[in-house]
Amino acid sequence: MNSDELKGKWNQLKGSAKAQWGKLTDDELTEIEGNQDKLVGKIQEKYGVAREEAEKQVENWRAA
């Protein structure tokens, strides 16, 4: 799934993202709007991980 597909399917994927990263609020997920960079940034902020780790988590989530 590329970034454009992620944006297009974001409403469907929000529940899955919430299950994966429970610290993200509904408002934050709405703000992200399928933007991978925003998602990576929020994961960094909420979970205190390095950007590379957050990107790896997002890639693994997208591949699942």
Secondary structure, DSSP 4 states (H G I P E B T S, - for coil): --HHHHHHTHHHHHHHHHHH-TTS-HHHHHHHTT-HHHHHHHHHHHH---HHHHHHHHHHHHH-
